[in-house]
């Protein structure tokens, strides 16, 4: 099991979600930000499951 790799993926996805959230509140389209967060979450989750 690659616990460190999974942890890094989760940390990256969380940071990416926070960045997109901040950008959405600073004038970007909320739909675009939410879509990006969902996409990042799905991709990171799929990658983490594939690594296991």
N, C-alpha and C positions, 0 to 999 in steps of 0.2 A: 504493500500500500504506500502511495506517495502522499503522506499527510501534509508535508511541507508544500508540495506543489498545489494540492487542493486548497490549502490555506491561502497561498499566494493568489490563486484564481479568485477565491471569495473576496479577499481584500481588494483586489483590483476591480472586481465588479461593483463592490460597495462604493469605492472611491469614485468610479465612473458614474454611478447613479447619483452620488452627491453632487458631482460637478455638473451633470446635466440638470439636476434640480435647481442648482444656483443659477445656471444660465437661463432656465425657463422663467425664473422669477425676475431676471434682469432684462426681459423683453423678448426672448425667443418664444416661438409658438409652443404652447403647453402640449399640444398633440405630438409635435415632433420630439419633444423631450421625453414624454411618456413612452412613445414608441421606441426611442433609442434605449431607454432604461430596460424596457421589456426585452428588446432584442439582445442587449448585453447579458441580461440575466439568463435568457434561454440558451444563448451560445455558451456562456460560462458553465451552466449546469450540464449541458450536453457534453462539453469537453471534460468536465470533472468526472462524469459517469463513464465516459469512454476511457479515461485514464485508469479507473478502477477495474 
